[in-house]
Amino acid sequence: MSHETETPSTLLKLDDYRVGFRTERGLAKAVDGVSYELNSGKTLAIVGESGSGKTVLNRGIMGLLGSNINESGSVKFQGEELVNTNRQKFWGKKMAMIFQDPMTSLNPVMKVGKQVSEPLRLHQGMSRKEARHRTVELFTLVGIPEPSQRFDEYPHQLSGGMRQRVMISIALAIEPDLLIADEPTTSLDVTVQKYILDLLVEVQKESNMAMTIITHDLGVARGRADEILVMYGGRVMEHAPAETLFNEMAHPYTSALLSSIPKLDDPKHTRLTPIEGFPPDIVDGPDGCKFAARCQYAQENCLSELPDTTVKGDHSYACFYPIGTDEGAKAFASNAERGHTAAGLKIRAKEEVI
């Protein structure tokens, strides 16, 4: 995946983007050198465990992290550099974000209808009557029952799922060029999840909107995204078109994520394979690969050296011993033979089905 050229349809381009938080212990490197491009009309899914940097990355792009940060590298939106600038001029016009927790994102003392209609009046010049009519239309679109009545209710009067739909309405109201959806269906049941995701894709097709979906759900990523970016410890582990990632995954972390989720064709009572250990300390983290301490392929150089990114067409990954290569097979075999990795992680025999 080339990061060298910027095509006419490139809406968002990151180059070695970094975000650090100043703490008493030092700089917490929450986002540590992320590069990618996102074109208009395309969907990028960003996956990884909690604490991998997904949300900080996208809040950084939006300019929602406050002043106590150290920001460097480059983020260009429609060709304009965003790093260390005020992005507020894009809010409500060209960029929108669906937040993970609607209760803390909605104003608790403002009626939900007004929270959707105000941006329409401010940024699209609608009259109060027009904005109310459009808001009721949006409530209907996202599946809120009795939308005219809901217009005059407060967030605490709605269920978590309804509040999430209100957040989606706010984002869709402005018809953004870039929509960032942070776990957009977390508080919704499965059938409603599909409805909302289908709706977002439908709106995207009509408006040529670019979309970033932050998710823990690899199924959502595979079914809804054109490309998937796998993050860990603030860094990009692997980045590829969705089907390529699943069919030709190269990074052990990607494989570990996939192994830790249940599959429909697994026999009953098949044990899941958890990823042992914990994410790295982002203040005083390892010198080498961020995943080395938890990786069954790790060798001595993984502990001390940061792997370069290997690029093969539109597939990139940062690993010395990728899956599906002779180097990877030899690394795993040597660790299995001695019973542990260079980091001391025990290599366990594959769990039996019970």
N, C-alpha and C positions, 0 to 999 in steps of 0.2 A: 504494500500500500504506500504509494509515493506521497511524500509530504513536500516535495520539491516545487511543484507547480500549483498554481491557483487557477482553476477553470472558471469560465463565466458563471456557471451555476453554483459555484462554491459560496455558501452562505456564511459558514462559520469555519474558521481555520485556527487551530491551536498549534503552537510551536514551542516545545520545551516549557510549557506553562507550569508555574510553581506557586503554591500558596503555603505560607508558614504562619503560625500563630506565636506571638511572643509570650513566653511563660517564664516563671521563676527558674525553671530548670534549663531553659534555653529555647531555641526555636523548634516548635513542633511542625515537622514537615508533613502536612496533611495531603498535599498534592505535590508530587516530586518528579517533574519533568514529563508532562503529558503532551502528546502531539497527535492530532487527527484532523480530518476534514469532514464536514457535513454539507451535502448539497441540498438545494431546495427540492422539496417533494420526497425526500428520503427519511428513513427512520433508523436511528442508531440506538441500540440497547446497551446500557452499561450495567454489567453484572459484577457481583463480588459480595463477600461477607460484610456484615455491619462493621464499620470502622475502616473500610478499604479506601475511602476517599471519594466515593461516588457523589454523595450529596454536597460535600464541600466543593468539589470540582465545579458542579453546576451552579451552586449559589455564588461561587466566585465569578463565573462567566456572567451571571446576572448582576453582580455588584451588590450582593446582599450580605456580605460578611462583616460589615462595620469597618472601623478604623484600626483595630488592633491586629493588623495582618501585615505580612511581608509578601508582596506580590511581584513576580518577575516572569520573564519570558514574553510570549506574544499570544494575544487572542484578538483575531480580527473578525468583526461582524459586518457583513456587506462591505468589506474592504477597509473598515475603520477600526483603528487600534483601540482596544478597550482597557488594557492593563493600566492600572493607576489613574483611571479616569472615572468620572461620575457617569454611570449608565442610566440614570433616572430618566433621561429624555427618551429612552427606548421603551420604558415600562408603560403598559397600557396602550402601546401603539404597535411595536414591532416584536417585542419579546413578552412571553407570559410563562408562568410557572404554576403547575398544580402541586401543592405542597402535600407532604405525607400525612400531616396531622391537621385536619381542617378546623378542629376546635380551637387550636392556638393560632391559626392563620386568619380566621374570620373575626371581625370586630364583635365582641359579645353584646355591646349595647346599641348596635345598629341593626335594623331589620335587614334580613338577607336580600330582599328584593332591591333595597336601596344600594346594597354593596355591589350588586351586579349592574344596576342602572346608572349609578354615578359615573363610572368610566365611560359609558356610552354618551352621556351628556357632556362630559368634559373633553373627551378626545374625538368623538364623532359628531358633535354638534347637534345631537338629537334634543327635541323638546322633552319635557317631563312625561307627556302622554306617550310619545313615540318610544322613549326609553322603557317605560313600563310595559308597553305592548311587546317590545322586542325581548324583554326579560322573561315575560310569561311564555313567549315562544321558545326561548332557550330552556326554561324549566321543563316545558313539555318535551323538548328534544332529548334531554338527558334522563327522562323518565320520572320526573317528580310529579306525584299525583296531586290533584287539586292545585295547580300552579298559581292561580289567582289568589287563593287563600294563603298559600305558603309565602307569597310576596311580602305579606305584612307580619310574618313571624320572625322571632329572634333565633339565633343559632341554638340556644339551649332547648328550644321547643322541638327541634328536629333530631332524628336519629343520626348516628354516626354516618350511615350510608347516605342519608339525605344531605348532610353537611358536605360530604365529599362531592356529591352531584352539584351542589351550589358552587363549590370551588371550581369544578370543571366548567360550569356555566360562565363564571367570571373570566376564565382563560379563553373560552371560545368567543365570548362577546366581542373581544377586540380584534378578532381575526388576525392573529399574529403571524409573522413570517417564521418565527421560531417558537415552538412550544416545548417546554421541559416538563415532563411528567414524572414526579418523584413518587414511586410506588402508587400510581393513580387509582388502583383498585383494591388497596389493602383492606379497607373496611367494608367491602361489598361481597355479597355471596357470589358463588361461581357463575350462576346464570346471568346476574347483573354485570359481573366482570366482563363477560363476553360481549354483552350489549354495549357497554361503555367503550371497550377497546374497538369494537366494530365502528362505533360512532366516530371515534377519533380518526380512524383510518378513512372513513367516508369524508369527513371534513377536510382531511389532509389532501385527498384526491381532488376535491373541488377547489381548494385554495392554493395548492402547490406548497403547502406549509412544510417546513422541516420539523422533525420531531425527535427528541431524545427521551427515551424511557429508561428510568432508573428502576431496576427490579432485582429481587432475589430469585424470581421465578424463571428458570431457564426455558420452561415451556412457553411462557409469554414471549421471551426473547426470540426463540426460534420461530414462533408462529407469526410474530408481528413486525420484526425488524429486518431491514436489508442487511445491516452489519451488526456485529456484536463486539464490544470492547470489554475485556476482562481486566478488572483492576484488583490490585492487592498491595497493601502498604503504601498507598498513594501513587503507585506506578502501574503502567500498562504491562500486563503479562502477555496478553495475546489479543490480536485484532484481526478479524476476517469477516467475509460474508457469512451470513447465518448458517447456511448449509455446509459451507466449507469448514466452519469451526466445529460442527458436530461430526462431520465425516472424516476430517483430517486434523483433529486437534493435536497440537504439538506441545503445549505447556502442561507439565504435571499438575499445576494448580487448576487448570481448566478441567482436566480429567478427574481430579479430586472433587471438584464441585459437582460434576455430573454423577459421580459414584455415590454422592451423599444424598441423592434424592431418590424416592421410590419410582419404579417403572411399572407400567400397566401389565407388561408381559412377565414380570417376575413371579415365581411361585409364591403361594401364600406363606407368610412368616419368614420371608427372606430378610436377613438382617441388613440394615443399611451400613455403609462404611463411612464413619465420621472422619473429619479431618482432625487429627490429634494436635494438641497444642493450642497456642493462642496467636493472634496477629502480633506483628512486631511493635516495639516501642517506637513511636514516631519522633521522639525527642532524641533518644540515644539508641538508635536502631543499629542493625548489623551493617558491616562494611560491604558485604557481598550481596547476593540475591536475597530479597526480602522474604522469600518463601523457603529458603534453605533449611531452616530449623524444623520445618514440618514436611519436607519433601522426601519421598522414598528414593529419589534418584540422586540426592545431594552427595557431592564429592568435596574434597578439601578446597578446591579452587572456588566452589560455590560460596564458601564461608567468607572468603576474603576479596573476591573480585565481583564486580557488577557486570552481568552479561550484557553484551551489545545486543541491539535489536536486529534479528535476521529478517530480511524481507524477501519473500518469494511471491512475486506477482502482487496480488491483493491480500496476501496473508502475511502477517508479521508476528513475531514472538521473541521474547527475551529469555533465552534458556541455553545453557551449555550442553545439556543432555536431553534434547527433546524426544518426546514419545514418537515411535515409528522410525527411529534412526538406529543405526548400529551403535552409535555412542550412547544413546539412551538405554538400549538393551543391555550393553556391557555394564553401564553404571548400576542399573537395577540388579543385575545378576551378581555383581561383586558385593553389593550391600546385602543382598539376600543370603549370600554364602557366609558372610561374617555375622549376620543377624542384626546389623544396625548400620545407620548411615554415618557419614563423617561428622554430623551434628549430634550423633548419639541417639537418634530416633530408632526405636526397635522396628524391625521388619516383621510383621506378623503374617502367619499363614492365612490364606484366604478363608474367610468365615464360611462354615458349611451351612447349607439350608436346613432349617429344623422344622 
